[in-house]
C-alpha cells in the first residue's frame, strides 16, 4: 500500500512538471505609465530614450525627446539604429499612434518599453515641462528670395540698411537695424506674416533677422550675400527720384536685367508740364547719356517704360526733364525736373 502511494505521488509530481513545462510563456509587452510615473522614470533613468512618434513635435514636446513619426516611416527607419539594451518611453498625441509605436519596438525585440498613458496632453495637464524647437531665420539665395517674393502676397521685405535711398528691392520698407529704428518698428509688425530681411553687409542683416527671431517672429528669411547679390543677379531694384529746383513731386524708378532684357520703369507724381512741354526720361553714366523716351500720363501719374536687349545697368543716374514739344525727342536734355541714382 505504501509503495502504491509512493508511485501515485511520483506520478502526480511528474504530471505537474509536465503541465508547468507546457504552459504558454506570455509574450513581452510595453508598460503604460501615468505622467507621474513617466516623470519618475525620466528622473531616475539617465540613458532613457524618449520617442515622440507624432507629427506635432515642433508644436511642443517632452524635453529630451527625439522625433520619429510613425506615420511617415521614420520610426521604421530608426529602429535598426536604436540600442535594444536601453529603456524607451514612447508617446504621441493619440492612443492609436503611441500604442502602435510601442508595439513596433516590442516586436523588434526591445524589452524595456514604456508608453505614456494619456499621451502628450496628459503630460501637459500634469504641469510637467515641455520644450519647443529654437527658431532661427533661414538664408535664401537671390533666386530663392525672388521665388519667395513672387509666391507670398503678404510678404514683408525689410531693408535694415542706412542706404535705402540709394536703391532697394521693390516694395521693401526701411527700418535700419543699427540705430534703433527696427527695435521701434518690431512691436507694430504682424508676427503671423513672413519676413525677408536684407542689408548691404552680413553683420547688419544678421542682426536684423535675429532681432525678429528674438521678438517671437517665426517665418523670417535673410537674403544671403545681401543687396549686392540681388544686384548682381539682375533682379529689379528701385530708387526714389526727387524734385530739382522749383519743381515739386517725386517718382520711383526701377530697373532689372533678366534673360538678356533690360527693363526700366519710372512712375512719377508730378504736375502736368507747362503748355507746349512734355516730360522725357534719361539714363546717365558720367558724360554719357541716352533718352528712355517720353513719359505718358496714366491714371493721374506720369509713366515711362523702357526696354532694351542691351544691358544698361552702368547708367545709374536717372533724370526726368521738361522738354519743348515742338523739338520732340531730339536727344538734347533741357530742364531737369526729377533726379535720382541707383547705387
Phi and psi restraints in degrees (value plus and minus 20) as a CYANA .aco file:
   2 UNK   PHI     -80.1   -40.1
   2 UNK   PSI     -60.5   -20.5
   3 UNK   PHI     -84.5   -44.5
   3 UNK   PSI     -56.1   -16.1
   4 UNK   PHI     -84.5   -44.5
   4 UNK   PSI     -62.6   -22.6
   5 UNK   PHI     -82.2   -42.2
   5 UNK   PSI     -58.7   -18.7
   6 UNK   PHI     -81.4   -41.4
   6 UNK   PSI     -64.3   -24.3
   7 UNK   PHI     -82.6   -42.6
   7 UNK   PSI     -60.8   -20.8
   8 UNK   PHI     -84.4   -44.4
   8 UNK   PSI     -65.5   -25.5
   9 UNK   PHI     -81.1   -41.1
   9 UNK   PSI     -60.0   -20.0
  10 UNK   PHI     -84.2   -44.2
  10 UNK   PSI     -62.1   -22.1
  11 UNK   PHI     -85.2   -45.2
  11 UNK   PSI     -61.2   -21.2
  12 UNK   PHI     -82.5   -42.5
  12 UNK   PSI     -61.1   -21.1
  13 UNK   PHI     -82.7   -42.7
  13 UNK   PSI     -66.3   -26.3
  14 UNK   PHI     -81.6   -41.6
  14 UNK   PSI     -63.5   -23.5
  15 UNK   PHI     -81.1   -41.1
  15 UNK   PSI     -61.4   -21.4
  16 UNK   PHI     -82.3   -42.3
  16 UNK   PSI     -60.2   -20.2
  17 UNK   PHI     -85.3   -45.3
  17 UNK   PSI     -62.5   -22.5
  18 UNK   PHI     -84.1   -44.1
  18 UNK   PSI     -63.3   -23.3
  19 UNK   PHI     -83.0   -43.0
  19 UNK   PSI     -66.1   -26.1
  20 UNK   PHI     -82.8   -42.8
  20 UNK   PSI     -61.5   -21.5
  21 UNK   PHI     -85.3   -45.3
  21 UNK   PSI     -47.7    -7.7
  22 UNK   PHI    -112.9   -72.9
  22 UNK   PSI     -24.9    15.1
  23 UNK   PHI     -85.0   -45.0
  23 UNK   PSI     119.4   159.4
  24 UNK   PHI     -86.1   -46.1
  24 UNK   PSI     120.4   160.4
  25 UNK   PHI    -110.2   -70.2
  25 UNK   PSI     106.8   146.8
  26 UNK   PHI     -86.8   -46.8
  26 UNK   PSI     117.3   157.3
  27 UNK   PHI     -92.1   -52.1
  27 UNK   PSI     127.4   167.4
  28 UNK   PHI     -84.0   -44.0
  28 UNK   PSI     129.8   169.8
  29 UNK   PHI    -166.1  -126.1
  29 UNK   PSI     147.9   187.9
  30 UNK   PHI     -99.2   -59.2
  30 UNK   PSI     146.1   186.1
  31 UNK   PHI    -139.6   -99.6
  31 UNK   PSI     109.7   149.7
  32 UNK   PHI     -97.3   -57.3
  32 UNK   PSI     117.2   157.2
  33 UNK   PHI    -145.6  -105.6
  33 UNK   PSI     119.7   159.7
  34 UNK   PHI     -89.9   -49.9
  34 UNK   PSI     144.4   184.4
  35 UNK   PHI     -74.5   -34.5
  35 UNK   PSI     -58.3   -18.3
  36 UNK   PHI     -85.6   -45.6
  36 UNK   PSI     -63.2   -23.2
  37 UNK   PHI     -88.4   -48.4
  37 UNK   PSI     -57.3   -17.3
  38 UNK   PHI     -84.9   -44.9
  38 UNK   PSI     -60.9   -20.9
  39 UNK   PHI     -82.3   -42.3
  39 UNK   PSI     -60.4   -20.4
  40 UNK   PHI     -85.5   -45.5
  40 UNK   PSI     -59.6   -19.6
  41 UNK   PHI     -82.7   -42.7
  41 UNK   PSI     -63.8   -23.8
  42 UNK   PHI     -80.9   -40.9
  42 UNK   PSI     -64.4   -24.4
  43 UNK   PHI     -89.5   -49.5
  43 UNK   PSI     -46.9    -6.9
  44 UNK   PHI    -124.1   -84.1
  44 UNK   PSI     -21.3    18.7
  45 UNK   PHI    -145.7  -105.7
  45 UNK   PSI      73.7   113.7
  46 UNK   PHI     -78.8   -38.8
  46 UNK   PSI     -56.6   -16.6
  47 UNK   PHI    -119.4   -79.4
  47 UNK   PSI       0.7    40.7
  48 UNK   PHI     -81.2   -41.2
  48 UNK   PSI     118.8   158.8
  49 UNK   PHI    -129.4   -89.4
  49 UNK   PSI      97.4   137.4
  50 UNK   PHI    -120.9   -80.9
  50 UNK   PSI     103.9   143.9
  51 UNK   PHI    -138.2   -98.2
  51 UNK   PSI     100.1   140.1
  52 UNK   PHI    -112.4   -72.4
  52 UNK   PSI      93.8   133.8
  53 UNK   PHI    -119.4   -79.4
  53 UNK   PSI      -1.3    38.7
  54 UNK   PHI    -117.5   -77.5
  54 UNK   PSI     147.5   187.5
  55 UNK   PHI    -110.7   -70.7
  55 UNK   PSI     -11.7    28.3
  56 UNK   PHI    -130.4   -90.4
  56 UNK   PSI       2.9    42.9
  57 UNK   PHI     -74.7   -34.7
  57 UNK   PSI     -62.2   -22.2
  58 UNK   PHI     -89.6   -49.6
  58 UNK   PSI     -32.7     7.3
  59 UNK   PHI    -109.4   -69.4
  59 UNK   PSI     -15.9    24.1
  60 UNK   PHI     109.2   149.2
  60 UNK   PSI     121.7   161.7
  61 UNK   PHI    -175.5  -135.5
  61 UNK   PSI     146.8   186.8
  62 UNK   PHI     -86.6   -46.6
  62 UNK   PSI     113.8   153.8
  63 UNK   PHI     -73.0   -33.0
  63 UNK   PSI     114.0   154.0
  64 UNK   PHI      66.6   106.6
  64 UNK   PSI     -27.0    13.0
  65 UNK   PHI     -90.5   -50.5
  65 UNK   PSI     129.3   169.3
  66 UNK   PHI    -130.1   -90.1
  66 UNK   PSI     135.8   175.8
  67 UNK   PHI    -131.7   -91.7
  67 UNK   PSI      93.4   133.4
  68 UNK   PHI    -145.5  -105.5
  68 UNK   PSI      71.5   111.5
  69 UNK   PHI     -84.0   -44.0
  69 UNK   PSI     109.0   149.0
  70 UNK   PHI     -88.3   -48.3
  70 UNK   PSI     -59.9   -19.9
  71 UNK   PHI     -89.6   -49.6
  71 UNK   PSI     -40.1    -0.1
  72 UNK   PHI    -130.3   -90.3
  72 UNK   PSI      -9.7    30.3
  73 UNK   PHI      67.9   107.9
  73 UNK   PSI     -18.6    21.4
  74 UNK   PHI     -82.0   -42.0
  74 UNK   PSI     -58.9   -18.9
  75 UNK   PHI     -86.8   -46.8
  75 UNK   PSI     -61.1   -21.1
  76 UNK   PHI     -79.1   -39.1
  76 UNK   PSI     -61.7   -21.7
  77 UNK   PHI     -88.3   -48.3
  77 UNK   PSI     -51.6   -11.6
  78 UNK   PHI    -101.8   -61.8
  78 UNK   PSI     -50.9   -10.9
  79 UNK   PHI     -72.0   -32.0
  79 UNK   PSI     -64.6   -24.6
  80 UNK   PHI     -83.9   -43.9
  80 UNK   PSI     -37.7     2.3
  81 UNK   PHI    -113.4   -73.4
  81 UNK   PSI     -27.8    12.2
  82 UNK   PHI    -109.0   -69.0
  82 UNK   PSI     130.0   170.0
  83 UNK   PHI    -104.7   -64.7
  83 UNK   PSI      95.1   135.1
  84 UNK   PHI     -89.9   -49.9
  84 UNK   PSI     -34.3     5.7
  85 UNK   PHI     -98.1   -58.1
  85 UNK   PSI     -44.8    -4.8
  86 UNK   PHI     -96.7   -56.7
  86 UNK   PSI     150.3   190.3
  87 UNK   PHI    -121.3   -81.3
  87 UNK   PSI     121.2   161.2
  88 UNK   PHI    -145.9  -105.9
  88 UNK   PSI     118.9   158.9
  89 UNK   PHI    -140.5  -100.5
  89 UNK   PSI     101.4   141.4
  90 UNK   PHI    -130.7   -90.7
  90 UNK   PSI     119.7   159.7
  91 UNK   PHI    -172.0  -132.0
  91 UNK   PSI     145.7   185.7
  92 UNK   PHI    -169.1  -129.1
  92 UNK   PSI    -173.6  -133.6
  93 UNK   PHI    -131.5   -91.5
  93 UNK   PSI     -30.2     9.8
  94 UNK   PHI    -158.1  -118.1
  94 UNK   PSI     130.9   170.9
  95 UNK   PHI     -80.2   -40.2
  95 UNK   PSI     -64.4   -24.4
  96 UNK   PHI     -76.2   -36.2
  96 UNK   PSI     -60.6   -20.6
  97 UNK   PHI     -98.3   -58.3
  97 UNK   PSI     -61.4   -21.4
  98 UNK   PHI     -86.9   -46.9
  98 UNK   PSI     -57.3   -17.3
  99 UNK   PHI     -83.6   -43.6
  99 UNK   PSI     -65.6   -25.6
 100 UNK   PHI     -82.5   -42.5
 100 UNK   PSI     -59.5   -19.5
 101 UNK   PHI     -85.2   -45.2
 101 UNK   PSI     -66.2   -26.2
 102 UNK   PHI     -83.6   -43.6
 102 UNK   PSI     -59.2   -19.2
 103 UNK   PHI     -84.5   -44.5
 103 UNK   PSI     -58.9   -18.9
 104 UNK   PHI     -81.9   -41.9
 104 UNK   PSI     -59.3   -19.3
 105 UNK   PHI     -84.2   -44.2
 105 UNK   PSI     -64.0   -24.0
 106 UNK   PHI     -80.9   -40.9
 106 UNK   PSI     -66.0   -26.0
 107 UNK   PHI     -87.8   -47.8
 107 UNK   PSI     -40.9    -0.9
 108 UNK   PHI    -106.8   -66.8
 108 UNK   PSI     -19.6    20.4
 109 UNK   PHI      81.8   121.8
 109 UNK   PSI     -13.1    26.9
 110 UNK   PHI    -100.2   -60.2
 110 UNK   PSI     117.3   157.3
 111 UNK   PHI    -125.6   -85.6
 111 UNK   PSI     -54.8   -14.8
 112 UNK   PHI    -119.2   -79.2
 112 UNK   PSI      57.9    97.9
 113 UNK   PHI    -141.5  -101.5
 113 UNK   PSI     108.6   148.6
 114 UNK   PHI    -143.5  -103.5
 114 UNK   PSI     133.4   173.4
 115 UNK   PHI    -145.7  -105.7
 115 UNK   PSI     116.5   156.5
 116 UNK   PHI     -96.0   -56.0
 116 UNK   PSI      93.0   133.0
 117 UNK   PHI     -91.5   -51.5
 117 UNK   PSI     111.1   151.1
 118 UNK   PHI      64.9   104.9
 118 UNK   PSI     -26.9    13.1
 119 UNK   PHI      40.1    80.1
 119 UNK   PSI    -177.6  -137.6
 120 UNK   PHI     -81.3   -41.3
 120 UNK   PSI     -58.1   -18.1
 121 UNK   PHI     -83.6   -43.6
 121 UNK   PSI     -56.2   -16.2
 122 UNK   PHI     -87.0   -47.0
 122 UNK   PSI     -57.7   -17.7
 123 UNK   PHI     -82.8   -42.8
 123 UNK   PSI     -64.9   -24.9
 124 UNK   PHI     -85.0   -45.0
 124 UNK   PSI     -64.4   -24.4
 125 UNK   PHI     -81.7   -41.7
 125 UNK   PSI     -49.5    -9.5
 126 UNK   PHI     -96.5   -56.5
 126 UNK   PSI     -28.1    11.9
 127 UNK   PHI      64.0   104.0
 127 UNK   PSI      -6.7    33.3
 128 UNK   PHI     -99.2   -59.2
 128 UNK   PSI     138.1   178.1
 129 UNK   PHI     -87.1   -47.1
 129 UNK   PSI     128.7   168.7
 130 UNK   PHI    -151.9  -111.9
 130 UNK   PSI     142.6   182.6
 131 UNK   PHI    -158.0  -118.0
 131 UNK   PSI     140.8   180.8
 132 UNK   PHI    -145.7  -105.7
 132 UNK   PSI     131.9   171.9
 133 UNK   PHI     -79.5   -39.5
 133 UNK   PSI     124.0   164.0
 134 UNK   PHI     -93.7   -53.7
 134 UNK   PSI     100.5   140.5
 135 UNK   PHI     -93.9   -53.9
 135 UNK   PSI     129.1   169.1
 136 UNK   PHI    -169.9  -129.9
 136 UNK   PSI     141.6   181.6
 137 UNK   PHI     -99.6   -59.6
 137 UNK   PSI     145.4   185.4
 138 UNK   PHI    -139.2   -99.2
 138 UNK   PSI     109.8   149.8
 139 UNK   PHI     -98.1   -58.1
 139 UNK   PSI     116.8   156.8
 140 UNK   PHI    -144.7  -104.7
 140 UNK   PSI     119.3   159.3
 141 UNK   PHI     -89.3   -49.3
 141 UNK   PSI     145.2   185.2
 142 UNK   PHI     -74.9   -34.9
 142 UNK   PSI     -58.6   -18.6
 143 UNK   PHI     -85.2   -45.2
 143 UNK   PSI     -63.1   -23.1
 144 UNK   PHI     -87.9   -47.9
 144 UNK   PSI     -57.6   -17.6
 145 UNK   PHI     -84.6   -44.6
 145 UNK   PSI     -61.1   -21.1
 146 UNK   PHI     -82.3   -42.3
 146 UNK   PSI     -61.2   -21.2
 147 UNK   PHI     -84.3   -44.3
 147 UNK   PSI     -60.4   -20.4
 148 UNK   PHI     -82.4   -42.4
 148 UNK   PSI     -63.6   -23.6
 149 UNK   PHI     -81.2   -41.2
 149 UNK   PSI     -64.1   -24.1
 150 UNK   PHI     -90.7   -50.7
 150 UNK   PSI     -45.4    -5.4
 151 UNK   PHI    -125.1   -85.1
 151 UNK   PSI     -21.8    18.2
 152 UNK   PHI    -145.0  -105.0
 152 UNK   PSI      74.1   114.1
 153 UNK   PHI     -78.6   -38.6
 153 UNK   PSI     -56.4   -16.4
 154 UNK   PHI    -119.3   -79.3
 154 UNK   PSI      -0.1    39.9
 155 UNK   PHI     -80.4   -40.4
 155 UNK   PSI     118.1   158.1
 156 UNK   PHI    -127.9   -87.9
 156 UNK   PSI      98.2   138.2
 157 UNK   PHI    -121.6   -81.6
 157 UNK   PSI     101.9   141.9
 158 UNK   PHI    -135.8   -95.8
 158 UNK   PSI      98.6   138.6
 159 UNK   PHI    -108.1   -68.1
 159 UNK   PSI      92.3   132.3
 160 UNK   PHI    -119.1   -79.1
 160 UNK   PSI       2.0    42.0
 161 UNK   PHI    -118.0   -78.0
 161 UNK   PSI     148.0   188.0
 162 UNK   PHI    -111.5   -71.5
 162 UNK   PSI     -11.1    28.9
 163 UNK   PHI    -136.8   -96.8
 163 UNK   PSI       7.1    47.1
 164 UNK   PHI     -75.6   -35.6
 164 UNK   PSI     -61.8   -21.8
 165 UNK   PHI     -86.0   -46.0
 165 UNK   PSI     -38.8     1.2
 166 UNK   PHI    -103.2   -63.2
 166 UNK   PSI     -25.3    14.7
 167 UNK   PHI     118.3   158.3
 167 UNK   PSI     122.1   162.1
 168 UNK   PHI    -177.7  -137.7
 168 UNK   PSI     147.2   187.2
 169 UNK   PHI     -87.8   -47.8
 169 UNK   PSI     114.5   154.5
 170 UNK   PHI     -73.1   -33.1
 170 UNK   PSI     119.7   159.7
 171 UNK   PHI      51.4    91.4
 171 UNK   PSI     -11.4    28.6
 172 UNK   PHI     -99.9   -59.9
 172 UNK   PSI     138.0   178.0
 173 UNK   PHI    -134.4   -94.4
 173 UNK   PSI     139.7   179.7
 174 UNK   PHI    -134.6   -94.6
 174 UNK   PSI      95.0   135.0
 175 UNK   PHI    -152.6  -112.6
 175 UNK   PSI      75.0   115.0
 176 UNK   PHI     -80.6   -40.6
 176 UNK   PSI     110.4   150.4
 177 UNK   PHI     -98.2   -58.2
 177 UNK   PSI     -46.1    -6.1
 178 UNK   PHI    -114.1   -74.1
 178 UNK   PSI     -25.3    14.7
 179 UNK   PHI    -135.0   -95.0
 179 UNK   PSI      -9.6    30.4
 180 UNK   PHI      72.6   112.6
 180 UNK   PSI     -26.4    13.6
 181 UNK   PHI     -83.5   -43.5
 181 UNK   PSI     -61.5   -21.5
 182 UNK   PHI     -86.7   -46.7
 182 UNK   PSI     -59.9   -19.9
 183 UNK   PHI     -79.6   -39.6
 183 UNK   PSI     -60.6   -20.6
 184 UNK   PHI     -89.4   -49.4
 184 UNK   PSI     -52.3   -12.3
 185 UNK   PHI     -98.7   -58.7
 185 UNK   PSI     -50.7   -10.7
 186 UNK   PHI     -72.4   -32.4
 186 UNK   PSI     -64.4   -24.4
 187 UNK   PHI     -83.0   -43.0
 187 UNK   PSI     -37.6     2.4
 188 UNK   PHI    -114.2   -74.2
 188 UNK   PSI     -26.6    13.4
 189 UNK   PHI    -109.2   -69.2
 189 UNK   PSI     129.2   169.2
 190 UNK   PHI    -104.7   -64.7
 190 UNK   PSI      95.9   135.9
 191 UNK   PHI     -90.1   -50.1
 191 UNK   PSI     -33.9     6.1
 192 UNK   PHI    -101.7   -61.7
 192 UNK   PSI     -33.9     6.1
 193 UNK   PHI    -106.4   -66.4
 193 UNK   PSI     150.3   190.3
 194 UNK   PHI    -121.1   -81.1
 194 UNK   PSI     120.6   160.6
 195 UNK   PHI    -144.8  -104.8
 195 UNK   PSI     118.7   158.7
 196 UNK   PHI    -139.6   -99.6
 196 UNK   PSI     101.0   141.0
 197 UNK   PHI    -130.1   -90.1
 197 UNK   PSI     118.8   158.8
 198 UNK   PHI    -171.1  -131.1
 198 UNK   PSI     143.7   183.7
 199 UNK   PHI    -168.3  -128.3
 199 UNK   PSI    -173.7  -133.7
 200 UNK   PHI    -130.6   -90.6
 200 UNK   PSI     -32.9     7.1
 201 UNK   PHI    -158.2  -118.2
 201 UNK   PSI     131.2   171.2
 202 UNK   PHI     -79.5   -39.5
 202 UNK   PSI     -63.6   -23.6
 203 UNK   PHI     -76.8   -36.8
 203 UNK   PSI     -59.5   -19.5
 204 UNK   PHI    -101.6   -61.6
 204 UNK   PSI     -59.2   -19.2
 205 UNK   PHI     -87.2   -47.2
 205 UNK   PSI     -56.5   -16.5
 206 UNK   PHI     -84.8   -44.8
 206 UNK   PSI     -63.6   -23.6
 207 UNK   PHI     -78.6   -38.6
 207 UNK   PSI     -64.9   -24.9
 208 UNK   PHI     -83.4   -43.4
 208 UNK   PSI     -66.0   -26.0
 209 UNK   PHI     -83.6   -43.6
 209 UNK   PSI     -60.8   -20.8
 210 UNK   PHI     -86.7   -46.7
 210 UNK   PSI     -54.5   -14.5
 211 UNK   PHI     -82.1   -42.1
 211 UNK   PSI     -60.9   -20.9
 212 UNK   PHI     -86.0   -46.0
 212 UNK   PSI     -64.2   -24.2
 213 UNK   PHI     -81.4   -41.4
 213 UNK   PSI     -66.0   -26.0
 214 UNK   PHI     -83.0   -43.0
 214 UNK   PSI     -45.6    -5.6
 215 UNK   PHI    -106.6   -66.6
 215 UNK   PSI     -18.9    21.1
 216 UNK   PHI      80.2   120.2
 216 UNK   PSI     -12.0    28.0
 217 UNK   PHI     -98.2   -58.2
 217 UNK   PSI     117.0   157.0
 218 UNK   PHI    -124.8   -84.8
 218 UNK   PSI     -53.7   -13.7
 219 UNK   PHI    -122.8   -82.8
 219 UNK   PSI      60.3   100.3
 220 UNK   PHI    -142.5  -102.5
 220 UNK   PSI     108.5   148.5
 221 UNK   PHI    -141.8  -101.8
 221 UNK   PSI     132.7   172.7
 222 UNK   PHI    -146.2  -106.2
 222 UNK   PSI     115.6   155.6
 223 UNK   PHI     -93.4   -53.4
 223 UNK   PSI      92.1   132.1
 224 UNK   PHI     -85.5   -45.5
 224 UNK   PSI     113.4   153.4
 225 UNK   PHI      47.1    87.1
 225 UNK   PSI     -14.9    25.1
 226 UNK   PHI      44.5    84.5
 226 UNK   PSI    -180.2  -140.2
 227 UNK   PHI     -79.2   -39.2
 227 UNK   PSI     -59.9   -19.9
 228 UNK   PHI     -77.5   -37.5
 228 UNK   PSI     -57.1   -17.1
 229 UNK   PHI     -88.3   -48.3
 229 UNK   PSI     -56.7   -16.7
 230 UNK   PHI     -83.6   -43.6
 230 UNK   PSI     -63.9   -23.9
 231 UNK   PHI     -79.6   -39.6
 231 UNK   PSI     -66.8   -26.8
 232 UNK   PHI     -81.9   -41.9
 232 UNK   PSI     -51.9   -11.9
 233 UNK   PHI     -95.5   -55.5
 233 UNK   PSI     -31.9     8.1
 234 UNK   PHI      62.4   102.4
 234 UNK   PSI      -9.8    30.2
 235 UNK   PHI     -92.5   -52.5
 235 UNK   PSI     141.2   181.2
 236 UNK   PHI     -81.4   -41.4
 236 UNK   PSI     120.4   160.4
 237 UNK   PHI    -152.6  -112.6
 237 UNK   PSI     141.1   181.1
 238 UNK   PHI    -159.6  -119.6
 238 UNK   PSI     136.9   176.9
 239 UNK   PHI    -163.4  -123.4
 239 UNK   PSI     132.3   172.3
 240 UNK   PHI    -106.7   -66.7
 240 UNK   PSI     117.6   157.6
 241 UNK   PHI    -122.1   -82.1
 241 UNK   PSI     116.4   156.4
 242 UNK   PHI    -134.1   -94.1
 242 UNK   PSI     134.5   174.5
 243 UNK   PHI     -87.9   -47.9
 243 UNK   PSI     129.1   169.1
 244 UNK   PHI    -135.5   -95.5
 244 UNK   PSI     120.6   160.6
 245 UNK   PHI      41.1    81.1
 245 UNK   PSI    -148.8  -108.8
 246 UNK   PHI    -109.0   -69.0
 246 UNK   PSI     -20.0    20.0
 247 UNK   PHI     -95.7   -55.7
 247 UNK   PSI     137.1   177.1
 248 UNK   PHI    -146.9  -106.9
 248 UNK   PSI     135.8   175.8
 249 UNK   PHI     102.0   142.0
 249 UNK   PSI    -197.9  -157.9
 250 UNK   PHI    -178.3  -138.3
 250 UNK   PSI     152.3   192.3
 251 UNK   PHI    -175.2  -135.2
 251 UNK   PSI     139.7   179.7
 252 UNK   PHI    -133.5   -93.5
 252 UNK   PSI     106.7   146.7
 253 UNK   PHI    -133.2   -93.2
 253 UNK   PSI     114.9   154.9
 254 UNK   PHI    -146.0  -106.0
 254 UNK   PSI     140.3   180.3
 255 UNK   PHI    -173.6  -133.6
 255 UNK   PSI     134.2   174.2
 256 UNK   PHI    -174.6  -134.6
 256 UNK   PSI     141.5   181.5
 257 UNK   PHI    -161.6  -121.6
 257 UNK   PSI      77.7   117.7
 258 UNK   PHI    -149.8  -109.8
 258 UNK   PSI     115.9   155.9
 259 UNK   PHI      33.6    73.6
 259 UNK   PSI      20.0    60.0
 260 UNK   PHI      54.8    94.8
 260 UNK   PSI      -4.7    35.3
 261 UNK   PHI    -144.0  -104.0
 261 UNK   PSI     103.6   143.6
 262 UNK   PHI    -112.6   -72.6
 262 UNK   PSI     109.8   149.8
 263 UNK   PHI    -149.3  -109.3
 263 UNK   PSI     112.9   152.9
 264 UNK   PHI    -155.2  -115.2
 264 UNK   PSI     106.8   146.8
 265 UNK   PHI    -150.4  -110.4
 265 UNK   PSI     118.0   158.0
 266 UNK   PHI    -147.8  -107.8
 266 UNK   PSI     110.0   150.0
 267 UNK   PHI    -143.1  -103.1
 267 UNK   PSI      95.8   135.8
 268 UNK   PHI    -137.7   -97.7
 268 UNK   PSI     120.2   160.2
 269 UNK   PHI    -126.8   -86.8
 269 UNK   PSI      73.3   113.3
 270 UNK   PHI    -160.8  -120.8
 270 UNK   PSI     140.6   180.6
 271 UNK   PHI     -88.3   -48.3
 271 UNK   PSI     142.2   182.2
 272 UNK   PHI     -80.8   -40.8
 272 UNK   PSI     127.2   167.2
 273 UNK   PHI     -85.6   -45.6
 273 UNK   PSI     141.7   181.7
 274 UNK   PHI     -80.9   -40.9
 274 UNK   PSI     136.6   176.6
 275 UNK   PHI     -73.5   -33.5
 275 UNK   PSI     115.5   155.5
 276 UNK   PHI      58.4    98.4
 276 UNK   PSI      -8.1    31.9
 277 UNK   PHI    -142.3  -102.3
 277 UNK   PSI     146.0   186.0
 278 UNK   PHI    -170.1  -130.1
 278 UNK   PSI     143.8   183.8
 279 UNK   PHI    -118.1   -78.1
 279 UNK   PSI     120.0   160.0
 280 UNK   PHI    -153.1  -113.1
 280 UNK   PSI     125.6   165.6
 281 UNK   PHI    -122.1   -82.1
 281 UNK   PSI     133.0   173.0
 282 UNK   PHI    -162.9  -122.9
 282 UNK   PSI     126.8   166.8
 283 UNK   PHI    -134.8   -94.8
 283 UNK   PSI     114.7   154.7
 284 UNK   PHI    -148.8  -108.8
 284 UNK   PSI     117.6   157.6
 285 UNK   PHI    -154.0  -114.0
 285 UNK   PSI      73.2   113.2
 286 UNK   PHI      44.8    84.8
 286 UNK   PSI    -139.0   -99.0
 287 UNK   PHI    -110.4   -70.4
 287 UNK   PSI     -23.6    16.4
 288 UNK   PHI    -116.8   -76.8
 288 UNK   PSI     123.4   163.4
 289 UNK   PHI    -179.0  -139.0
 289 UNK   PSI     141.5   181.5
 290 UNK   PHI    -172.9  -132.9
 290 UNK   PSI     135.2   175.2
 291 UNK   PHI     -99.9   -59.9
 291 UNK   PSI     119.1   159.1
 292 UNK   PHI    -125.2   -85.2
 292 UNK   PSI     -13.0    27.0
 293 UNK   PHI      88.1   128.1
 293 UNK   PSI     156.7   196.7
 294 UNK   PHI    -100.4   -60.4
 294 UNK   PSI     122.4   162.4
 295 UNK   PHI    -104.9   -64.9
 295 UNK   PSI     117.2   157.2
 296 UNK   PHI    -132.8   -92.8
 296 UNK   PSI     119.1   159.1
 297 UNK   PHI    -100.6   -60.6
 297 UNK   PSI     105.0   145.0
 298 UNK   PHI    -156.3  -116.3
 298 UNK   PSI     101.6   141.6
 299 UNK   PHI      31.5    71.5
 299 UNK   PSI      22.6    62.6
 300 UNK   PHI      64.1   104.1
 300 UNK   PSI     -21.6    18.4
 301 UNK   PHI    -143.5  -103.5
 301 UNK   PSI     136.1   176.1
 302 UNK   PHI    -115.5   -75.5
 302 UNK   PSI     108.0   148.0
 303 UNK   PHI    -144.6  -104.6
 303 UNK   PSI     119.2   159.2
 304 UNK   PHI    -147.6  -107.6
 304 UNK   PSI     109.8   149.8
 305 UNK   PHI    -148.1  -108.1
 305 UNK   PSI      99.6   139.6
 306 UNK   PHI    -147.3  -107.3
 306 UNK   PSI     111.9   151.9
 307 UNK   PHI    -151.6  -111.6
 307 UNK   PSI     130.8   170.8
 308 UNK   PHI    -178.3  -138.3
 308 UNK   PSI     136.0   176.0
 309 UNK   PHI    -105.8   -65.8
 309 UNK   PSI     -23.5    16.5
 310 UNK   PHI    -116.3   -76.3
 310 UNK   PSI     119.3   159.3
 311 UNK   PHI     -98.2   -58.2
 311 UNK   PSI      89.1   129.1
 312 UNK   PHI    -128.9   -88.9
 312 UNK   PSI       6.2    46.2
 313 UNK   PHI     -87.1   -47.1
 313 UNK   PSI     -37.9     2.1
 314 UNK   PHI     -89.0   -49.0
 314 UNK   PSI     -41.1    -1.1
 315 UNK   PHI    -106.2   -66.2
 315 UNK   PSI      70.9   110.9
 316 UNK   PHI    -110.7   -70.7
 316 UNK   PSI     -43.8    -3.8
 317 UNK   PHI    -105.9   -65.9
 317 UNK   PSI     115.2   155.2
 318 UNK   PHI    -135.2   -95.2
 318 UNK   PSI     110.5   150.5
 319 UNK   PHI    -152.4  -112.4
 319 UNK   PSI     116.1   156.1
 320 UNK   PHI    -133.1   -93.1
 320 UNK   PSI     108.7   148.7
 321 UNK   PHI    -140.7  -100.7
 321 UNK   PSI     141.1   181.1
 322 UNK   PHI    -122.8   -82.8
 322 UNK   PSI     101.5   141.5
 323 UNK   PHI    -135.3   -95.3
 323 UNK   PSI     138.5   178.5
 324 UNK   PHI     -98.4   -58.4
 324 UNK   PSI     103.2   143.2
 325 UNK   PHI     -79.2   -39.2
 325 UNK   PSI     -59.1   -19.1
 326 UNK   PHI     -88.1   -48.1
 326 UNK   PSI     -43.2    -3.2
 327 UNK   PHI    -102.9   -62.9
 327 UNK   PSI     -39.7     0.3
 328 UNK   PHI      45.1    85.1
 328 UNK   PSI    -177.0  -137.0
 329 UNK   PHI    -105.9   -65.9
 329 UNK   PSI      62.0   102.0
 330 UNK   PHI    -116.9   -76.9
 330 UNK   PSI     -12.1    27.9
 331 UNK   PHI      41.6    81.6
 331 UNK   PSI       9.6    49.6
 332 UNK   PHI    -146.3  -106.3
 332 UNK   PSI      78.2   118.2
 333 UNK   PHI     -80.6   -40.6
 333 UNK   PSI     118.1   158.1
 334 UNK   PHI    -128.0   -88.0
 334 UNK   PSI    -136.6   -96.6
 335 UNK   PHI    -104.2   -64.2
 335 UNK   PSI     107.1   147.1
 336 UNK   PHI     -94.5   -54.5
 336 UNK   PSI     113.9   153.9
 337 UNK   PHI    -132.3   -92.3
 337 UNK   PSI     -69.1   -29.1
 338 UNK   PHI    -152.3  -112.3
 338 UNK   PSI     126.3   166.3
 339 UNK   PHI    -162.4  -122.4
 339 UNK   PSI     131.3   171.3
 340 UNK   PHI    -188.7  -148.7
 340 UNK   PSI     150.9   190.9
 341 UNK   PHI    -168.4  -128.4
 341 UNK   PSI     111.0   151.0
 342 UNK   PHI     -95.7   -55.7
 342 UNK   PSI     121.1   161.1
